[in-house]
């Protein structure tokens, strides 16, 4: 597929990510650099193809945001239906990880300490550090005003 703009050439998967996937998938196989580059180009083209189709499906359904369902429909319409079950599994894993992250970030809220009290404690700690650092710093004014 030919690029429609000059910026498309800049949109590639990081080579390190591809190298890691190749190593994990084929740990005992040597892969030539030009083959690795071909894999990068194929992955980039595949993502572009799926996202373009998902965008068209999204537009037809008069939505402004591509949803996972649009991507799944794009896979089906492009003949990649055999990937759908695995895609759904990965989607569920991603949702689980995101939920865990949200729960972890809300731990602060679960402390039971009001935000004002936490801010007061923070300011108190800053003041202690500032006071300690004042005692340990040399008087630099002696360098400029002997």
Secondary structure, 3 states (H helix, E strand, C coil): CCCCCHHHHHCCCCHHHHHHHHHHHCCCCCCCHHHHHHHHHHHHHHHHHHHHHHHHHHHHCCCCCCCHHHHHHHHHHCCCHHHHHHHHHHHHHHHHHHHHHHHHHCCCHHHCCCHHHHHHHHHHHHHHHHHHHHHHCCCCHHHHCC
